Structures are given as structure tokens and as C-alpha cells.
């Protein structure tokens, strides 16, 4: 641990890459673990534009369940340590494969505790390789919006709609 502290303290730049393992401790289900989300479904069935075009209700149902499960999770000590590290080191960047938003939540909490401003520095904002469960995109006009509300996927008429053009939003 002392070696790690020394390396981090002497580094001129720092890149942190995280994946599902960092959020698993918070209760976020992984994709490929023993109880992974892809054990019962193939990614092509639910996580592609083609899948959405074929059955938007099914895709929203699946994403809605994931959003519900993730929404109950809290950042764990790893998220908190990474948030503090990125705030303290102006040359640190976080790149994550996670879509759960827990890095952002940990960062918001760290900023509230440690900074005089409510906004996190731009360098501390994670780069999300696979997007976010909570950002939606219009299928027609490409409008994007942050939405943490539950999704009613009972029928296509109840699916989320674009506030600009009323077309379907997709996860």
C-alpha cells in the first residue's frame, strides 16, 4: 500500500479505468459473472438499436428493471476513494465501462464535502464508455435527456417520449 501511495503521489498524470467489479460491491449486477445479466439473454436481444427497433417495449422493460435495481444502490468505498483521487489530482481522469452512475454520485458527494463550489471540476467528470442507464436519446431528433424516473413499459403507448418531437426515446 505504501508503494501505491508513493506512485500515486509522484505521478504527473493518472488514468483510472473501472469496470463492473467496482460496482458489484454496491449490489449492481454484473453482465458476465455467475449471476450475470447475460446468462439468460444475449446482448443483441436487448442492448442494440436493432433490438430497440424490433421491440421497444421489451428493451424498455429490461432497462427499466436495471434502472430500478441500480437506483437503489449507493457508492461504495472504492467509488468514494476514486472520487477523492480525481478531485485532488488535477491531471487524473476516470474512464469507466459502468453505466450505473455511481462514480458520478460519489463525485457529487465528494464535491459537496470538500469543495466550495457545487460543481465538480471538468477533469473529474467520468468518461463513460458505454453511456448511462439514465440518459435517453430520441429516435428521431437525437435529443438527449437525463431521466431517473421509473419506466412504465406495460405497452408501447406508455414508453418515454421526446419532449421536443414526441418520438420514442431509447435508453
N, C-alpha and C positions, 0 to 999 in steps of 0.2 A: 504494500500500500504506500509506503514511503517513496518507493521508486516511481509509482504512478503520480503521486503528488508533485514530485520533483519534475517529471516530464511535463505535466500539465502547467506547472508554474513557469517553466522555462520555454515553453512553446511560443513561437511568434504567431502561429495560426493554428486553429483547431477545427477539425471536421468530425462531427459526431453523426454516425449512421445508426438508426434504430429500425427494428422490425417488430413483429408480433410478440416476441418474447418479453419485451419491456412492458407491454400492456397486459400480458397474461396474468401477472400477479395482481392486477386490479380487477380481474374477473372477465376480461374481454376474451371471447372465444377466438382461438386461432383458426387458420384455414387448413393447415396440414398436420396438426398434432393428432394424438389418439382420438380425441373427440372433435376433430376439425370440421369446419363448415363444409369442406369439400368432400367429406366422407359419404354424404348422401346425395350430393348434386355435383355436376361438373360446372366449372366456371362459365363455360359457353352457354349454359342454360339460363343463367341469371345475371351475369356481370358483363354483358356486351351490348352495344347499341342494337345489334340484330335481335338479341333476346327481348329487349325492350320493345322493339317494333313488332315482334311476333305476339307478345303477351304482356303489355304494360302493367296490367293488374297483378299478375304473378310476380313480376320483378319488384313492384312497389310493395307487395305483401312481404317478400323476403327482406328487402331493405328496411321496411318499417319495423319488422321484428328485430333486426340487427340494431337499428337506431334506438329502439326501446331498451334492449339489453345494455347497450353501451351507455345510454343516457343515465343509467343507474350506477355506473362505475365512477370511481374517483381516482385522481392521480395517485400513484404510489411513490415511495421514496426515490426510486430511480428517476421518475418524471421530475420530481422536485429538485433533485441534485443537478440534472441536466439543465433545468430552467435557470437555476442559480449560476451554473457554469457559463451559460450563454450570456447572461446579463453581466457577469463580472469580466468576461473576456470579450472585448470589442471585435476581435478577429475570429470569434467562434461562430460556426454555422451548424445548424442541426438539419439533417436530411432524414426524413422518416418515410417508411413504407406504410405506416399506420394511418388509418382513416378515422380513428376514434375521437380525435380532438383532445386527447388527454394531455399531450405536450402543450397545446395552446392554453388549456385550463390551468396547468401548473405554472405556466409563464405569467398568466394574468394574476394568479395568486401571489407569485414572487414579486411581480411589479408592485402590487398593492402593499406588500410588506416592506419592500426595500427601496422603492423609488419615490421621488416627489411627484412624478407625473403619473397619470393613469394609463398612458400609452407605453407599450413596450418598444424598445429601440428596434428599428427596421432589421438590423442584423440578427436579432434574436427570434424573429418570426420563422417558424419551421418551413422548410421546403417540403411539400407533401408530394411524393412521387405518384401516389395512387389517388390523390384527391381527398375528399372528405365525405363522410356519410351525411353531413348536414348541409352541404352546398348542393343546390339543384341547378339544372340548366334547361332552358326552354328548347323544345324540339324544333321550333320554327325560327325564332328570332335570336336565339343563343343568349338571351338574358339570363344572368346568374343571380341567385339569391341565397342567403343563409336562412335556413329554416330548421328549427329544433322541435317543431310541433309534431305530435303523433300523426301518423298517416292512416287515413281510412281507405283501405284497399278492398272494401266489400264489392265494389263494382267500378267500372271504368268512369262513370259519371262523377264519382266521389274522389277521384285521384287529383293530386295537386295540379293547379293551373297557373300559367304565367300571368303575373299581374299586368303585363303590358299588352299581350295579344290573345290571352285566354287559351293558348295551345297547351298541350300536356307538358308538364315539367318532368324531367327524368333525373334520377339520382346521379 
